[in-house]
């Protein structure tokens, strides 16, 4: 099972499928939401 987050909407899902495009795999060392917003 892999978690993905949508780069535009921020929607997070978990799936066994391989997603691409705007869907990005979530790293286990992921930043907090606050850090992600400040980085943009």
Backbone torsions as a table, in degrees:
resi	resn	phi	psi	omega
1	UNK	NA	129.5	-179.5
2	UNK	-121.4	137.0	176.2
3	UNK	-91.4	138.8	176.8
4	UNK	-127.1	149.0	173.4
5	UNK	-125.5	138.8	-178.9
6	UNK	-80.9	126.7	-172.6
7	UNK	-65.4	-26.3	-178.6
8	UNK	-95.0	-42.2	-173.8
9	UNK	-96.0	-21.8	-178.0
10	UNK	80.6	5.8	178.8
11	UNK	-68.4	132.3	179.9
12	UNK	-111.3	135.2	176.9
13	UNK	-136.5	163.7	174.2
14	UNK	-124.0	130.7	-177.3
15	UNK	-151.2	157.5	174.1
16	UNK	-87.0	-13.5	-179.7
17	UNK	-76.9	156.4	176.1
18	UNK	-93.3	118.0	-179.0
19	UNK	-103.8	156.8	-179.7
20	UNK	-142.8	-169.9	-179.2
21	UNK	75.8	-125.8	-177.6
22	UNK	-76.5	-14.3	178.8
23	UNK	-78.6	125.6	-179.5
24	UNK	-119.5	134.6	177.9
25	UNK	-61.1	138.4	178.8
26	UNK	-85.4	124.9	176.5
27	UNK	-78.1	147.7	-179.6
28	UNK	-66.7	-20.9	178.3
29	UNK	-96.5	38.0	-172.7
30	UNK	-68.0	149.6	179.6
31	UNK	-76.4	163.5	175.3
32	UNK	-73.6	163.0	179.6
33	UNK	-58.6	-40.0	-179.4
34	UNK	-60.8	-44.3	179.9
35	UNK	-64.8	-37.4	179.6
36	UNK	-64.5	-41.4	-179.4
37	UNK	-67.0	-39.9	-179.8
38	UNK	-67.7	-27.5	-177.5
39	UNK	-75.7	-20.4	-176.5
40	UNK	-85.3	NA	NA
